[in-house]
Amino acid sequence: MIGGTVTLTNMSNAAISGTLLFRLDALTTGVTLANATGMQNGAPTITLPTSSLAPGESVTVTTSFQNANRLLISYTPTLFDGKL
């Protein structure tokens, strides 16, 4: 198991609220997000521990990956409010 943290910051001028999800798009094939709380469009998600982020506010989430082949882990991070 490989762990880490990701800090997400609201860089907009407006608050973001609702069920906030961190999605790992294009996660390396063969790597699994062990602490995923769901899936969206085939990508694993983690539900954030807060329901709103004010402009400039940040939240940090923990990631845990299963990576038996020791591949380089890459993904495109996406933050959304669950209303795609």
N, C-alpha and C positions, 0 to 999 in steps of 0.2 A: 504494500500500500504506500502510495506517495501522497503527501499532504501539502497544502499550501493555503495561502489566503489571497483574496482579491478584494480591493477596496473600490467601491463604486461611488462616484460623485455626481450629483445633479448639477450639470454645467449650464442648464437653461435658466431663464429668468422667471420660470413658473414652478410651483410645487408639483410634484408627481405624487399621486395618491391612488390607493386601491390595493389589490393583491399584486405586490411587486415581485417580479420574477427575473432572475439572472439566467440567461440561456447561453449555452456553450455551442454555438454553431460551428460546423465543420471540425468537430473534435476528431483528433487523429484516429483513424480506423485501427481497431484492436485495443483501444484504450476505453475504459468504462469509468464514468463518474459514479463512484460508489455511494456517495451521499446525495444523489439526485432525489428530488421530491416529486418529479414528474417529467413528462416529455411534451414538447411542442414542436410540431413540424419535423419530427424525427430527431430532434436535438434534446439532450438532457437539460433540465432546469433545476434551479434551487429557489425555493420561496424565501424571500428576504425576511429577516426578523422584525421588520417595521412595515407599516402600511402607508407611510408618506415620507417624502424627502423634500425639504425646502430647498430653494436655490442655494447652491454652495454646500449643502449638507452631504455627508458621506456615510456609508455603511460598509462594514467589512464582513465578508462571508468566508467560511472555511471550505476548501475543496479537498476531496479524498479520491484519488484515482487508483484503479486496478490496472496494472501495466506489467503483465507477466513477461512480455518480450522486451521490456526496458526501452521502449520506443521514445523518440522525442515527442513530448506532449505539446500540441498546439491547438488553438481554437480561436474563433472570433467571438468576443464577448458582446452580448446584447442585453440591455435592461429594458423591460417593458412592464406595463401595468396590467397585463393579463387580458386586455381588450383588443387583441389583434384584429 
